[in-house]
Amino acid sequence: MVSQKSMREIEILREAGRIAAQTLVLVGSLLRPGLPTLILDQEAEKFIRSQNATPEFKGYRGFPACICISINEEVVHGIPSSRQLREGDIVSVDVGVRYQGYIGDCAKTFPVGKISKAAARLLAVCQEALQLGIEQAKPGNKISHIARAIQHHAESNGYNVVRDYTGHGIGQELHEDPQIPNYVDNTWLTHDVVLKPGYCIAIEPMINIGTFQIKTARRQGWDVVLTKDHKWSAHFEHSVAVLEQGPKILTLPDSN
C-alpha cells in the first residue's frame, strides 16, 4: 500500500535527504587514486552521526558497512574494503540515513581522477536519465511515465537499464511501496500506479554499457551485484516528493 506523506513528514524527509546528500558531497571530496574504500565508509559514518542521524544501511539485512561503494562493473551493493581506488575508475556511492525516524536515500557515480570519454558519457547519460525520470514524477502521471523516460533516454544512447533492481517508495522505511522500475514491459504494467500528492519515492536508474543482465558475488555475507558481461555501470538516485506543483527533490545538499 502506498502512503501519502504530510507536509510535516516531507519536511523531515527533506532534512534526512540533506544529510544523505551532504554525505555524498563529502565522499566525492575525498575520492582519489590509492585511497582504500573503507576510509570513505569511515568518514561517511562520522559525518552522518555528527548530524544526529544514523547510517540506515549498516546492519540492514546484514550489510556490514555504512555506505555502498560499487566500482566499475559493480552495479550496486558494493562493500567498502581495503581495495584501493585507481585512476580512471568510476565509483557508485549509495547513502542511506535515518533522521527523526525518516529516511534519506541517494546515490551518485563519481569519476576517480581522469576517466575515459566512454566512462564520462555513461555517467552523463545516467544522470540525464534520472533528471528526465524526476520530471515525470507529478500528480496524475503513472510510474510507467518515469520508467519510460529513463529507459528511452538510456536505450536511445546505446545503453541498457538494469531490470532486476528498481527504485522504491521512501518514508519511515527504506523500501516502501511502490516499486519504481527503470523500464516498461507488460509484466508489471497491470500494476501501474497513479502518482498522487504526498507520495515520496526514490528514483534510481542503473545503466550499463553492455547487457542489462546482472549476476551476484557473495562477499561478507552479502550479494554484491555486478554486470554479467563485466562492462561498466552507473547509478544515480534522488528521493523525490510528488507535490501538487510538481516533483520536489528531497536529496539536495543545501537547505532550500
N, C-alpha and C positions, 0 to 999 in steps of 0.2 A: 504494500500500500504506500502510495506517495503522500508525504505530508507537506502541507503548506506552512511555511515559517512566518512568524510575525515579524514586524519591523524591528522589534527589540532583539529577537533571535538573530536576525540578519546583521544587526549592528555587532553582536558578539562574534558571529561568523566572520565579519569583516576584520575584527581585531585579531582573531585567530589566523586569518589569512594573511594579515600584515606580518605577523611574526614568522609564518612559514616563508613568505616571500623575502623577508629580510635575511632569513637563514640562507636562502639561495644566493642572495647578493654576497653574503659573507663567504660562502663556499667558492663562488666564482672569483672572488678577490684573492683567494689562497691558491688556486689551481696553478701548478707549474710542473714542468718535467722533473722527474726524480722524486716527487712527493708521494709517499705511501697514502693510499686512500683512507686508511684507518685514522690518519691525522685529521682529515676532513670531517670524519664522523665525530671525533672527539671535540673538535671546535664547534661543530654544529650543536652538539648536545649542551655544551657550556652556554652557548648563546640562548638556546631555547629555554633552558632552566632559568637564565637570568631575566627572562621576560615573564616570569611567573606562569610559565606554560610547561608542559611535559611532552617528550617525544612520543607520539602516538604509535609509531612503527615498532619501537623497542619492546620485544616480547609479544608482539601481535602474531598469534598463531606460531609462536616460537621463533620469530625473526630475531636474530642476535644483535642487531645494530640499531642506531638512531635514524639513519637515513639510508636509502637505497642508492648505490653508486654502480652504474652499469656502463661498461667500456666497450666501445666499437660494436661488435656483433652481439653483445648482450643487450637485450631489449628492455627488460625490467627486472627488478628484484635482485640486482647485483649486491653482493655483500662486501662492505669495506674490509680491507685486509692489509697485509704488508706489501701487496703488489704496488709497484711504483708506476706513476703515470709517465708516458713517453711523449716526446714532441710529435705532433701530428695526430694524437688520439682525439676521439670525441668521447665525452663523458656525460651520461644522462644521470641527473641527480633528482631524486624524488623525495620530498619532505612532507611529513605529516605531523601536526602539533595539536595538542588539546589545550584549550584555554577556556576557563569557566564552563567546562562541560561540553564545549563545541569544538569542531574540527576545522583546521585549515590544511588544505592539501594542494600542492602544486609541484610542477616539475619543469626542468629545463635541460637541454643538451648543450654543453659548453665545448668550445674548442680548447685544446691544450697546445699553446704556442701557435705556430703556423701550421694550418691544416691544408689539405689538398682542395682544389676547386670543386671536385666531386663531393667531398665531405661538406664543404661550405654550402653548396647548393642544396644538399639533403637537409641541412639544418634550416635553411631559409624557407624551403617549401613546407616543411613540417610546421614551422611557426606560422606561416601564412595560412595553412590548413586549419590550425587552431583558431586563428582570428576569424576566418570565414565561418567556422562552426559556431563560435560565440555569437556572431551577428544573427544567427538563426534562432537563438535562444530567447524568443519573445512569445508573449501570450498568444494562443491561437495556433501557433505552429506546432508541429509534432517533432518527436525525437528524430524521426526519419529525415526531417529537413536538415538537422545538424549533421547526421550521418552522411547524407547525400553530398552536402557541401564539402565535407572533409574528403570523402572518397573521390569525388570528381576532381578536386584540385590535386590530390596525390597522384591519381592514375593518369591524369592529363599531362603530368610532368614526368611520367615514366616510372613512378614508384608504386609500391603496394602497401596497403594498410593491414596491420595485424588484426586477425579476426577472433582470436581466442581470448583476448583481453579487451575490456571496454572501460569507458567512464562509468560514473555511478552517481546516485544521489549522495548528498552530504548534509550533515547536521550533527546530532549528538553521537552518531555512529559514523565510522569511517566509510563504510559501504552501505548505503541505503538504497531503496528503490527511487527512481527507476534505473535500469542499466542504460548506458549511453553508448551504443556501438558506433564504430567509425566506418561502417559500410552498410549497404542496404541489400537485403535479399528477402525472399518470401518466407524464410524460416522464422523470422521474428516480426514481420510486418503486421501479422494478425494481432500482435500485442502492442502495436504502436501506441504511444501515449501523447495526448494533447497537453501542451505546456500551459500552466496556469500561474498567475501571480503568486509569489511566495515559494515556488519550487526552487530548490537550491541544488545545483548539480556540478559535478566535476567532469569537465570535458578534456579528454587526453588522447589525442592521436598518437599512435606509434606507427611510424612509417619506415619501410625497409627499401634498400636499394634493389634487393633481389626478390625472392619469393616471399609471400605473406606467411608462409608456413614457419612454425617455430618448433623448438624442442626444449627439453629441460635438462639441467645438470644438477644433481644433488650435492649441495655444499653446506656444511654445518647444519644439517637437518632441515634445509630449506631448498626449494626448487628455484634455481636461477634460470631465467628464460633467455634463450639465445635463438638467433635466426637459424633455420635448418641448413641453409647454404653458407653460413658464416659471413655473409655480406653485412655491411654495417646498417645500423638502425638508429633513428632519432625519436625522441619522446618529449613532447611539450604538454603542459597541463595548467589550466586555471580552474579554480572554483568560481562559480557564477550564480548570481541570484536572478531569477526571472521576475522582473517588475513590470508594472503597467506601462511604464515609459520605455521599456526595453531591457536588455541584459545589463547587469552591473557586475563587473569583475571584482571578486572579493579578495583575490590574492595578488594585490599590488603592494610594493614595499613602502609607499607613503601612507599618510593617514587620511587622504581625501576619500 
